[in-house]
């Protein structure tokens, strides 16, 4: 007798997840981005439409590091509200990316530590694919500053500081 498996899958424990908040996550452009990055990345990606939905994900996964990507959120600046609330929950000034076409959001982005801005889908993809380590994130932030002439408040020691995350038994 021989058993032939019908399905085979691998369970991987990743060191972080990606949280992407955009009120227009269902539009064709964002769906195209989401499908593309879902295929290329090997971490979980959660996309949400509202600040409350995003905060629910963060609260449920409080002990896991993450990359936060948000849009600007229009006049209401929901991106700013999400970043502020997420940082309050995580008790840190971890790195966040604002992916928006309206450069007026740079006013509030430039006033916050470790908040980056891009309107380029290439930089958006690059941020997603970056390893979650200080040097990679820091170099990416410097590239954005040099390329676009933006000034970001970068605090390298806080880029990936997540005090509430528990160290895995797999970490050395």
Phi, psi and omega in degrees: 000147180221136178258127178247119181292140177277323180230151173223133178214160180241137176257124181242139176258111181266156184276353180200173172227171178244132177243121182239117178251126175205125180301335182253035184297340181273353181290163188297322180296311180293324177296322177297314177301313183298315180297319180296312183287331177297323180286326187271334184260154180246033173234160178289138177238124178250124176249135183229159181261342186223164177299316182298317178297316180297317179295327176298317178298314181298317180295321179290331184243040185304332187263015181239137176291154179206160171256126180256126176236132179219159169275178179289326178089021175065207182298326181287346181052051180296334176297316178298315181298319179295313181300313180300315181290320179296321179290329177293318179295314185277349180059040178204165177256056181294164183290140177224151177239129173260116180252100185210155179271339183274108183287355175296339178292344178299335178304307181278330178298314184291346179271352183251143179286135175061032172249124182253160181225139169209150172249003184265127177294332177294318178291324175302310179297320181296317179301317180298320185278349180297142171294151180273074174221152188303314184297316181297315180293316180298314179297323176297316179298318179295320176302315179298315179300313182292320184290318187252351180076013175284156173243120178249145174277103182254125173240098187302325183290342181255355184309316183236031180275111177235086186300333184273351182287140178266141179284134179287153175291348177276344178286146184288000000 
